[in-house]
Amino acid sequence: MSMTGNELFVKALQKEGIDYLFAYPGGYAIDIFDELYKQDSIQVILPRHEQGLIHAADGYARATGRTGVCLVTSGPGATNLVTGIATANYDSVPLVCFTGQVPTNLIGNDAFQEVDIVGITRGICKYAVTVRDRNDLGRIIKEAFYIANTGKKGPVLIDLPKDIMLQEGDEHYPKEVHIRGYKPSSGVHMGQLKKAVNLLKEAKKPLFLMGGGVNIGRANETALALVETTRVPVITTIMGKGSIPTSHELYVGNVGMHGCYAANHAISECDLLFSIGTRFNDRITGKIEEFAKNAKIVHVDIDTASISRNIQVDIPIVADAKDAMEALLKHVKCCEHKEWLEQIDGWKQEHPLDMDQNKGITPQKIVQCINEQFEEGIFVTDVGQHQMWVTQYLEMNEKKQLLTSGGLGTMGYGFPASLGAKFAYPGKPVVCVSGDGGMQMNIQEMATAVSYGLPVIICIFNNSYLGMVRQWQQLFYDKRYSSTCTRRRKTCSANCKGPSKDCPEYTPNFVKLAESYGAYGMRVEKEEDMARAFQFAKGNTDAPTILEFIIDSDELVLPMVQGGKPLHNMILDC
């Protein structure tokens, strides 16, 4: 029997068990959408912008661990995916992205809505290919799902020319994959593992650094067992937050540019750094020459290319985080060091993470209120100061999950990603924390949320600024707030030094904007109203709720390590 490429496309998604397809139609994808119309096993979700669409697929993938799938048309539809593809690539999120394309005889002729999307995205995804032969379609789709969700996970793009998809061909969809040159790492090198275990036995000041690979690998229970067996303290990257519960006595905190005092000092003073699932990017290391300079370094990572790329390590172990930790558990014993733990506890007491508690509404108080109001749920952030405050103060345990754009730092990610998470888990609370700047980058997805009845709770930290850039301007650019004030009008002074009574009103009114979409909204300006606001939001079960928290423009994310400085050289107060 034979079928068209469009029919095989639908069959392939059904065989892969895809339940949600985040998709936006267009001329060179219209035939695929027509075929999707004829079935009901795959729910096609129509967001309002392709960037919102791919971030939603990303949020779905991170929340579930499954592959997110999206479909757009050619040209601008395809290019609107680029930021989302790069976002997923940096954070190892499995996506398969399908793009419509002009017929093969028009490729290269500057046809209407033609772009070389494979060439554009080749450097920001695991694999990108244009299907040139109808007979290859089934194999290529099967390989795409395999590549996206094996090894170092990531996005794959398949470009689908219109004529190829209309051609008749074999209905066969492969059950297995055989790709020459692509053999994901499996197992653990026991020789390297035993060397690492010996270093752990000898260390006087050992430290675990757990990164996003632990969460990606769903290895949290294994990580907790390893920590409790060895009694070694743990620090995390932002992406690794939640690797073990934040309430655990051996959890120290996040490390890096906005890491806590104790974590940054611990990594600077340890004699063994046992890193699992992080690539040591610049926001984590600070000045490379000073990074863990007293320590032997063991690096476990699934990606061979990530090992010794930024930091030279002593013992490389190429392996999945969960596989490596399960193997470690068979060989390690308790190696508690009382004086080392006491030293770390002393750093915690010396400079705890804490903001001024006498200032009314502060970011810390908002996040603490979230902790009190939600015992479980999925928490999604946008990018900026609010993101750092959430990673500092949000309490994490086995019932909670944190989704955030760590590697690329994509403003506009949070809200659509929270919708993807809500599609995945409609029964779980989903809380999106955003800034007033990032929220407006994909605000159009309010229509998507209302259309599908998604009661996501959106907490907007409104300080009337693009806060993270403003913080750098305050600290390092003599308060020259160039293009960061979101209340600015053409009548404002060119050398504005901050908000005053003469400033115009903030635009938009988020409460009225939410209501215009058919959603709910509430502005919170007093500390005593915070709990009531969350109760109001939790009571709205048919549409999203925006809670707009008005915070001081001068609030800073502290501690802070200036770029290129050693981790122990922290700005603690201003």
C-alpha positions in Angstrom: 0.0 0.0 0.0 1.1 3.6 -0.5 0.2 6.9 1.0 1.2 10.5 0.6 4.0 12.1 2.6 1.4 14.1 4.5 -0.4 10.9 5.5 2.9 9.3 6.5 3.7 12.3 8.6 0.5 11.9 10.7 1.1 8.1 11.0 4.6 8.8 12.2 3.5 11.1 15.0 0.9 8.6 16.0 3.5 5.8 16.1 5.7 8.0 18.3 2.8 8.5 20.8 2.6 12.3 20.3 -0.5 13.7 22.0 0.1 17.4 21.5 1.4 19.1 18.4 2.1 22.9 18.7 1.5 24.2 15.3 0.7 27.3 13.2 -0.5 26.9 9.6 0.6 28.5 6.4 0.7 28.1 2.6 3.5 25.5 2.4 2.2 23.5 5.4 -1.5 23.6 4.6 -1.7 20.1 3.2 -0.1 18.7 6.4 -2.8 20.6 8.4 -5.5 19.2 6.1 -4.3 15.7 6.9 -4.2 16.4 10.6 -7.8 17.6 10.4 -8.8 14.0 9.5 -7.6 12.4 12.8 -8.3 13.0 16.5 -5.6 11.2 18.4 -3.2 14.1 18.2 -4.4 17.4 19.6 -3.2 20.4 17.5 -2.5 23.4 19.7 -2.8 26.8 17.9 -0.7 29.4 19.8 -0.6 33.0 18.5 3.0 33.3 17.4 5.6 30.7 16.3 8.0 31.8 19.1 5.3 31.2 21.7 4.6 27.9 20.0 8.1 26.5 20.3 8.6 27.7 23.8 5.3 25.9 24.7 6.7 22.7 23.1 9.9 23.3 25.1 7.9 23.7 28.4 6.0 20.5 27.6 9.2 18.6 27.0 10.9 19.9 30.1 7.9 19.1 32.3 7.4 15.6 31.0 10.9 14.5 29.8 9.2 13.5 26.5 9.9 15.0 23.1 8.1 18.3 22.3 6.9 18.6 18.7 6.0 21.6 16.6 5.0 22.4 13.1 5.1 25.7 11.2 5.1 26.9 7.6 8.1 28.1 5.6 9.9 31.4 5.5 8.9 33.7 8.5 7.1 30.8 10.2 10.4 28.8 10.2 12.6 31.8 11.2 10.3 32.6 14.1 11.5 29.2 15.6 15.1 30.2 15.6 15.3 31.6 19.2 13.3 28.7 20.6 15.6 26.2 18.9 18.7 27.9 20.3 17.0 28.0 23.8 16.3 24.3 23.7 19.8 23.5 22.3 21.6 25.3 25.2 19.4 23.6 27.8 19.4 20.1 26.2 15.6 20.0 25.6 14.4 17.3 23.2 12.3 18.9 20.4 11.4 17.8 16.8 10.6 20.9 14.7 8.9 20.5 11.4 8.9 23.3 8.9 7.1 23.6 5.6 9.2 24.4 2.5 8.6 25.5 -1.1 8.6 22.7 -3.7 12.1 21.3 -4.5 12.2 22.8 -8.0 11.9 26.3 -6.4 14.5 25.8 -3.7 17.3 28.3 -4.3 15.3 30.6 -6.5 14.2 33.1 -3.9 10.7 31.8 -4.1 7.9 33.4 -2.0 8.4 32.5 1.7 11.6 30.5 1.0 14.5 30.5 3.4 17.3 28.0 4.0 16.1 27.1 7.4 18.5 24.1 7.6 21.5 26.4 6.9 20.2 29.0 9.5 19.7 26.4 12.3 22.5 23.9 11.7 24.7 25.5 14.4 22.0 25.6 17.0 20.5 22.2 16.9 21.6 18.5 17.0 20.6 17.8 13.4 18.8 19.7 10.6 17.8 18.2 7.2 15.6 18.9 4.2 13.7 15.8 2.9 14.6 15.5 -0.8 13.2 12.1 -1.5 9.8 10.8 -0.5 11.2 7.4 0.2 13.4 8.8 2.9 10.6 10.5 4.8 9.7 7.8 7.3 13.4 7.0 8.1 14.2 10.7 8.6 11.3 11.3 11.0 12.2 8.2 13.0 15.8 9.2 13.2 14.8 12.7 14.3 12.9 11.5 17.4 15.8 9.1 18.3 18.4 11.9 17.9 16.4 14.4 19.9 15.9 12.2 22.9 19.2 10.3 23.2 22.7 11.2 24.3 22.9 14.9 25.0 19.3 15.8 24.2 18.3 18.6 22.0 16.3 20.0 19.1 16.2 18.5 15.6 14.7 20.2 12.5 13.1 18.6 9.5 12.3 20.7 6.5 9.4 19.4 4.4 9.1 20.5 0.8 5.5 20.7 -0.4 6.0 18.5 -3.5 7.7 15.8 -1.4 4.8 15.7 1.0 2.2 15.4 -1.8 4.0 12.4 -3.4 2.8 8.9 -3.0 5.2 6.4 -1.4 5.6 3.5 0.9 3.5 3.6 4.0 6.2 1.9 6.1 7.4 3.7 9.3 10.5 2.1 10.7 10.5 0.5 14.2 14.3 0.8 14.7 17.0 3.3 14.0 20.5 2.6 12.6 22.6 5.7 12.1 26.2 5.4 11.1 28.4 7.9 13.1 25.8 8.5 15.8 26.3 6.2 18.8 25.2 7.9 22.1 27.4 7.0 25.1 26.0 4.2 27.2 27.3 2.7 30.4 30.0 4.0 32.7 33.8 3.6 32.4 34.5 1.6 35.6 38.2 2.4 35.6 37.5 6.2 35.6 34.7 5.7 38.1 37.0 3.9 40.6 39.6 6.6 40.3 36.9 9.1 41.2 35.8 7.0 44.2 39.4 6.9 45.4 39.7 10.7 45.3 36.4 10.9 47.2 37.9 8.7 49.9 41.0 10.8 50.2 39.4 14.2 50.1 39.2 16.4 53.2 36.9 19.0 51.7 34.8 17.2 49.0 31.9 18.9 47.3 29.3 17.8 44.8 28.3 20.3 42.0 25.1 19.2 40.4 23.9 20.7 37.2 21.0 20.5 34.8 21.9 17.0 33.7 20.6 15.6 37.0 17.2 17.1 36.4 17.2 16.3 32.7 18.0 12.6 33.5 15.3 12.5 36.1 18.0 11.4 38.5 16.9 13.3 41.6 16.2 10.2 43.8 19.5 8.8 42.8 21.3 12.1 43.6 19.7 12.2 47.0 20.7 8.6 47.8 24.3 9.4 46.7 24.4 12.5 48.9 23.0 10.8 51.9 25.3 7.8 51.5 28.5 9.9 51.2 27.4 12.8 53.5 29.1 15.2 51.0 27.7 18.7 50.8 26.0 19.8 47.5 25.9 23.0 45.5 23.9 23.4 42.3 23.9 25.4 39.2 20.7 27.3 38.4 19.7 24.5 36.0 20.5 22.0 38.7 18.3 23.5 41.4 16.0 20.8 42.7 18.6 18.0 42.2 18.1 17.4 46.0 15.5 19.1 48.2 16.6 22.6 49.2 15.7 21.9 52.8 18.2 19.1 53.0 21.0 19.7 55.6 23.7 19.0 53.1 22.3 21.4 50.5 24.4 24.6 50.4 22.8 26.6 47.6 23.4 27.9 44.0 26.8 28.7 42.8 28.0 31.3 40.3 27.4 35.0 39.5 24.4 35.2 41.8 25.2 32.2 43.9 25.1 32.4 47.7 28.1 33.3 49.8 28.5 29.8 51.3 28.3 28.0 47.9 30.8 30.3 46.2 33.2 30.0 49.1 32.8 26.3 49.3 33.8 25.8 45.6 36.7 28.1 46.1 38.0 26.2 49.2 37.1 22.6 48.4 39.9 20.0 47.6 37.7 17.8 45.5 35.0 19.1 43.2 32.8 16.2 42.0 30.7 17.8 39.1 27.7 16.0 37.6 25.8 17.2 34.6 27.1 20.7 34.1 29.3 22.2 31.3 31.0 24.9 33.5 29.8 28.0 31.6 31.2 31.4 32.5 28.3 32.3 34.8 29.3 29.4 37.0 33.1 29.7 36.9 33.8 33.4 37.2 37.6 33.9 36.6 38.7 30.6 35.3 42.2 30.7 36.8 40.6 31.0 40.3 37.9 28.5 39.9 38.2 25.6 42.4 42.0 26.2 42.2 42.6 24.1 45.3 40.6 21.1 44.0 41.0 18.0 42.0 38.0 17.9 39.6 35.9 15.0 38.6 33.5 15.8 35.7 30.6 13.5 34.8 28.8 14.6 31.6 27.0 12.8 28.8 28.6 15.1 26.2 32.2 14.3 25.5 32.7 17.8 24.0 31.7 19.5 27.3 34.5 17.8 29.3 37.6 20.0 29.7 36.3 22.5 27.2 36.1 25.4 29.8 37.7 23.9 32.8 40.5 21.3 32.7 39.5 18.3 34.8 41.5 15.5 36.4 39.1 12.6 35.9 36.6 12.8 33.0 33.6 10.4 33.0 31.4 10.4 29.9 28.1 9.1 31.1 24.5 9.8 31.8 24.1 11.5 35.2 21.8 8.8 36.5 23.9 5.9 35.2 27.0 7.4 36.7 25.4 8.0 40.1 23.8 4.5 40.2 27.3 3.1 39.6 28.9 5.3 42.2 26.4 4.1 44.8 27.8 0.6 44.5 31.2 1.7 45.5 31.0 4.8 47.8 30.8 4.9 51.6 30.2 7.7 54.1 33.0 10.2 54.1 31.6 12.9 56.3 34.1 15.6 57.4 32.7 17.4 60.4 35.1 20.4 60.3 34.3 21.0 56.6 30.6 20.9 57.2 31.0 23.3 60.1 33.0 25.7 58.0 30.3 25.7 55.3 27.6 26.2 58.0 29.7 29.1 59.3 29.6 30.8 55.8 25.8 30.3 55.8 25.5 32.0 59.1 27.9 34.8 58.2 26.1 35.9 55.1 22.7 34.3 54.7 20.5 35.0 51.6 18.3 37.7 52.9 16.8 41.0 51.8 15.6 44.0 53.9 12.5 42.7 55.6 11.3 46.2 56.5 10.6 47.5 53.0 7.1 46.2 52.3 6.8 44.0 49.3 10.2 42.5 48.3 11.0 39.8 45.8 12.0 37.5 48.6 8.7 37.9 50.4 6.8 37.2 47.1 8.7 34.0 46.5 8.3 33.0 50.2 4.6 33.5 49.8 4.7 31.2 46.8 6.5 28.6 48.9 3.7 28.9 51.5 0.9 28.7 49.0 2.1 25.8 46.9 3.3 22.5 48.3 3.7 21.1 44.8 3.6 22.3 41.3 5.6 23.4 38.2 7.3 26.8 38.5 8.4 28.5 35.3 10.4 31.7 35.1 11.2 34.2 32.4 14.7 35.8 32.3 15.9 38.6 34.4 16.2 39.7 38.1 13.0 37.8 39.0 14.6 34.6 37.6 17.5 35.0 39.9 15.3 35.7 42.9 13.3 32.6 42.2 16.4 30.4 41.9 17.6 31.9 45.2 14.5 31.6 47.3 12.2 29.0 45.8 12.0 25.9 48.0 12.4 22.7 45.9 11.5 19.1 46.7 10.3 16.0 45.0 6.9 17.5 44.3 8.2 20.6 42.6 9.8 21.3 39.2 11.6 24.4 38.0 11.7 25.4 34.3 13.9 28.2 33.2 16.0 29.3 30.2 19.5 29.0 31.6 21.9 28.8 28.8 20.5 31.3 26.3 18.7 33.5 28.8 15.7 34.0 26.6 13.3 36.8 27.6 9.8 35.9 26.6 10.3 32.2 27.4 8.5 31.9 30.7 4.8 32.4 29.9 4.5 30.2 26.8 6.6 27.5 28.4 4.2 27.5 31.4 1.3 26.9 29.0 3.2 23.9 27.6 3.7 22.6 31.1 0.0 23.1 31.9 -1.0 21.1 28.8 1.2 18.3 30.0 -0.1 18.4 33.6 -3.6 20.0 33.7 -4.1 18.8 37.3 -0.9 20.4 38.7 -0.5 24.0 39.7 1.6 25.9 37.2 3.1 29.2 38.4 4.9 31.5 35.9 7.1 34.3 37.4 8.0 37.0 34.9 9.3 40.6 34.8 7.3 43.4 33.3 9.7 43.4 30.3 9.8 39.7 29.5 6.1 39.3 30.0 5.3 41.6 27.1 7.5 39.7 24.7 5.0 36.9 24.3 1.9 38.5 25.9 -0.2 37.5 22.9 -0.2 33.9 24.3 -2.8 35.1 26.8 -5.3 34.4 23.9 -4.0 30.8 23.7 -4.3 30.4 27.5 -7.9 31.7 27.5 -8.9 29.8 24.4 -7.8 26.5 26.0 -8.9 27.3 29.5 -5.5 27.1 31.1 -5.5 28.5 34.7 -1.8 29.3 34.9 -0.9 31.8 37.6 1.3 34.6 36.3 3.3 36.6 38.8 4.7 39.8 37.3 7.5 41.5 39.2 6.9 45.1 38.0 9.8 47.5 38.8 9.2 49.6 35.7 12.6 48.7 34.4 14.5 46.1 32.4 15.8 45.2 35.8 18.9 43.0 35.2 20.4 45.4 32.7 19.5 48.3 35.0 21.3 46.5 37.9 24.5 46.4 35.8 24.0 50.1 34.9 23.6 51.0 38.5 26.7 49.1 39.7 29.1 49.5 36.8 27.9 52.3 34.6 27.5 55.2 37.1 23.6 54.9 37.0 23.4 55.8 33.3 20.0 54.1 32.8 20.2 54.0 29.0 17.0 52.4 27.4 16.0 50.4 30.5 13.1 52.5 31.9 9.9 51.0 30.6 7.9 54.1 31.7 10.0 56.3 29.5 8.2 58.8 27.1 9.5 61.2 24.5 9.1 64.0 27.1 11.5 62.3 29.6 14.9 63.7 30.3 17.7 62.1 28.3 19.8 61.5 31.4 17.2 60.0 33.7 18.6 58.8 37.0 15.6 56.9 38.2 11.8 57.2 38.7 10.2 60.2 40.3 6.7 61.7 40.9 6.8 63.2 37.5 7.2 59.9 35.6 4.2 58.9 33.4 2.0 55.9 34.3 3.3 52.5 33.4 2.0 51.0 30.2 0.2 48.6 29.9 -2.2 48.2 32.8 -1.7 44.5 33.2 -4.9 43.9 35.1 -7.0 45.6 32.4 -5.0 43.8 29.7 -5.7 40.4 31.3 -9.4 41.3 31.5 -9.5 42.3 27.8 -8.4 38.8 26.9 -11.0 37.2 29.2 -8.5 36.4 31.9 -8.3 37.6 35.5 -6.0 40.2 37.0 -5.1 41.8 40.3 -2.5 44.4 41.3 -0.7 43.8 44.6 1.0 46.8 46.3 0.9 45.8 50.0 2.5 42.9 51.8 -0.7 42.0 53.6 -2.5 41.5 50.3 -0.1 38.8 48.9 -1.7 35.7 50.4 -5.2 36.9 49.4 -4.0 37.5 45.8 -2.8 33.9 45.5 -6.1 32.6 46.9 -7.9 34.7 44.3 -5.7 33.3 41.6 -6.2 29.7 42.8 -9.9 30.1 42.7 -9.9 31.0 39.0 -10.0 27.6 37.3 -11.2 28.5 33.8 -8.6 31.0 32.7 -5.2 32.4 33.6 -4.7 35.0 36.3 -2.1 37.8 36.3 -0.9 39.0 39.7 1.1 42.2 39.2 3.4 42.8 42.2 4.7 46.4 42.3 8.3 46.3 43.6 11.0 48.9 44.2 13.1 49.8 41.1 16.2 49.8 43.3 16.0 46.1 44.3 19.2 44.3 43.4 20.0 40.6 43.0 22.7 40.0 45.6 25.2 38.5 46.1 26.7 39.3 42.7 30.1 38.4 41.1 31.1 40.8 38.4 31.9 39.1 35.1 35.5 37.9 35.0 36.0 38.1 38.8 36.7 35.2 41.1 33.7 33.6 42.7 34.8 34.5 46.2 34.9 38.2 45.2 31.3 39.0 45.8 29.3 42.2 46.0 27.2 41.6 49.1 25.6 45.0 49.7 25.1 48.4 48.0 
